[in-house]
Amino acid sequence: MVKHIVMFKLKDSLSEKEKQEIAGSFKSAIEALPEKIDFIRYIHVGININTTEKWDICLESTFDTLDDVKAYSVHPAHVAAAGIIKEAKEDRACVDFEQ
């Protein structure tokens, strides 16, 4: 199994309300993906409640293989969901590891 963790920092120029709306829409779209992408084993999006930390959103997902992670990254349903934060995103960090 491969764990895929991604953290997102939203632009500081966004209001807290805008950040919450974008993060909520992103969470809903990402967590709906298992219905469209059958090789996602687990997926969850957490919205950071600690505003003193850098990262605003954390995506945690599990796949059978790294090839599945790569296929997920270019899947049209994922690309559409990721588009929700494309313009609002300031930074992104990712790690993939075997579990």
Salt bridges, closest charged atoms under 4 A:
ASP12 OD1 - LYS9 NZ 2.64
ASP12 OD1 - LYS19 NZ 3.92
GLU16 OE2 - LYS19 NZ 3.83
GLU31 OE2 - LYS27 NZ 2.87
GLU31 OE2 - HIS44 ND1 3.15
GLU60 OE2 - LYS3 NZ 2.95
ASP64 OD2 - ARG41 NH2 2.81
ASP91 OD2 - LYS54 NZ 2.95
ASP96 OD1 - HIS4 ND1 2.42
